[in-house]
Amino acid sequence: MTLEEYISLHSSPENETLEAITRDTYVHVLNPHMLSGHVQGRLLSMISYMIRPRRILELGTFTGYSALCLAEGLAVGGELITIEHNDELEETIRHNLSRSPLGERIKLIIGDAVEQLSELKDAGDNEFELVFIDADKREYSTYLDLVYPLVPIGGFILADNTLWDGHIIDPAYDKDKQTLGLRAFNDKIKEDDRFEQVILPLRDGLTIIRKTK
């Protein structure tokens, strides 16, 4: 048994809907490894339950797994808005969200995250206590600037893939644009006194960020 298998075995199990989404994603969708998966999904759910947010914003839906995990901890009457750029996944996402009662509390937007974030910012009445960033790695720093005014002081931002399978410290990836984008994001967070942060070595790295100013 590997350590990863041990951790999975001793973490709360997925529900039947999430198990089905996992199976279907691996059978029918390209790059199924992009799915958050069992242990990270349970962590996202746990963090959401700890915060009990009224509103959650997710950038990068993929097949809907992480959105359903995050939605588990929503406050009564709360909602989750999730943005996905790949319109070819829309039918799959909507089907997967419909498999759970939580899907009724999730609003899917198909479009470019930068454009949609700008619209949310311009609306002026949007505030999210929890944000999950898991979209284009090259745009993480831009996403951070755009979500900053949408998050109240004391709110949380989660950023996925911040260790990028170890590429983040590997000189062989010094010209890879996604790696460079993640390095820039990690450095930006480290140097910004408006945030406190910690990187968890879970899967590809998950950074938990708290807005302090």
Phi, psi and omega in degrees: 000132177277164178297322178298318178294321178298315179299315180298317182296329183258014172253153179305140184287160170293153170281173185298324180296314180294323176299317180294319179296320178299311181300312183295322179297316181291336180273322193245349189241139176293149178054053183297342179296346178289345176298139180301319177086174189304299188291315178295323178299319178292326177293317178300318178297315182298315179299317179298318177297323180293324182274324185054055184291148172283325182221138177236142175240129178240134176249109183102099186266325188055249181252012173097356184299306184294326178299316179293324177295312180297323183293341181301328184263006180302143173295161178303128181081003182283169180219157176237130174252127180234138185243127179231131183278329186279101183291343178291342179267356188303311182299318179297315181298311182298322177296314182295320178294327181289347181283350182233144174302334179293339180301333179291343182258006182247126177256119179265131174241124175264119181166179180287129185298319181298315179296316182292324177294322178297321178294318178297319179297317181293333180296328171080347183241025182250127179222132184233122179284343180218130178233136176241117181259118180207046182245215184301117184297333180290343186252009185303318181295322176294316178303316182300315179298323184281328181275340183310308181289349180269351183252128179288159174301131185095351178282168186238144174237129175251135179235124183269159173067026187282356171252344169051053177056032180083352181295338185301333180242011184262116180301339180296343182250023182295343179250003180282123187295324179291318177298316180297322178296320179289322176299317180297320179296312181300319179293321180299314179296316182301324186266358185259115184282005176276356184227154163243145187208157173213137177262126175263132180279053179260125184050246182270008183100127177232119179261129175257124186236132176246129179280124184250343182222000000 
